């Protein structure tokens, strides 16, 4: 079964850090472009960070630049999202997304809650 599984979410105080993991099973993440998205209650899902299949190019939405870092470890078949200096507005369900050509997979999401 091909799937992505996120982990690492939780409750943290404002200014704290979390590291999210996105692990693939049933396929290898090599060459896949990986994105982290989030969806807060009542809001649309938005892209947060993206890393190309080569692993050398990354993109971030403006609101997280300088605070979040996306990285990949192909040996572990996992992509990470390091989140520092968290703010209450970062509270959302975070989803991992993998894309290669016309193939797309989504994870089930992990809740991140930042208290003020």
N, C-alpha and C positions, 0 to 999 in steps of 0.2 A: 504494500500500500504506500503510495507516494503522499507524503505530507510534510508540513512545516509545523514545528511545535515551539511556541514562545514560552519563555520563563523569565523570572527575575523581577516581576512586578511586585508591588506592595505599597505600604503606607510609609511615607517619609515626611519629615518636617521641611519646611521651606529652607532652601540653602543646602539641603542634603544631596546625596548621590544615589543612583541606582545603575546597575548594569543589566540590560536586557539581553537575552540570548535567543537566537532563532536557529534551531537545529533541524536539519533535513533528514528524513528517513525515506528509504526506497529510491533515492537518487542522490547524486553528488552535486554540490553547489558550484563546482568549478564552471566558469564561463557564464554562470547565471547572474543577471543583474538583480540586485536585492534592494528593496526599499522598505523603510519603516514608515508606517502611516499611523495616525491616531484619530480617534473620534471621541469627542466630549459629548455629554448629554445635550441633546437639542441642536447639535452642530453637525455639519457635514464632515465626512472623513477627509483628512488632509495629509499630504505627503510631508514627512519630517526630514528624512535623510535618505540618501541613495548612494549606492556604490556600484560601479561598473563591474562586469564580469572579470575584467583584468585585475580589479582590486586596486588600481592606481588612481582612479578618479572618483571623487566624492562630491556630493551636492547636499546643501542644507537649506531648509527654509529659513528666512531671515530671523524669525523669532528664537531660533535655537543656535544660531551661529555663535561659535566661541564657547558654547556650553555643552553641546552634544558632539560625540564622535562615533562615527560608524566605522567598523572594521570587520575583516573576515579572516577566518582561519580555515583554510581549505583542508588542512590535515585533520581538523576536528569536525569538518563539515558543518561549520557554525558561523553565523554572522552575529556581531555584537552591536549594541547601542549603549555606549557609556554616556550617562546623563549626569551632569554636574550642575551645581547652583540651581537646583530645581525650584520652580515657582508654582504657586497654586494654579496658575493658568495652564500648567503642563498636565494637569489632571485629565486623564482620558484612558480609554482602552487602546493599547498599542498593538498594531498588527504588523506582521512580517509578510512581505510580498516578494515572490520570486518570478522572474520572467526571462524566458529564452525563446527567441523567435516568437511563435504564436502560442507558446505554452505558458500558462500562468497558474501559480498556486498562491493561496492565502493560508495563513495560520489562523488559529482560533481566537487569538488575542490574549493579552495579559493586562490586568488593571493596574494603573499607576495612579496613586492618590497622594497629592502633596498638600499637607496641612499648613495653614498660616500661623 
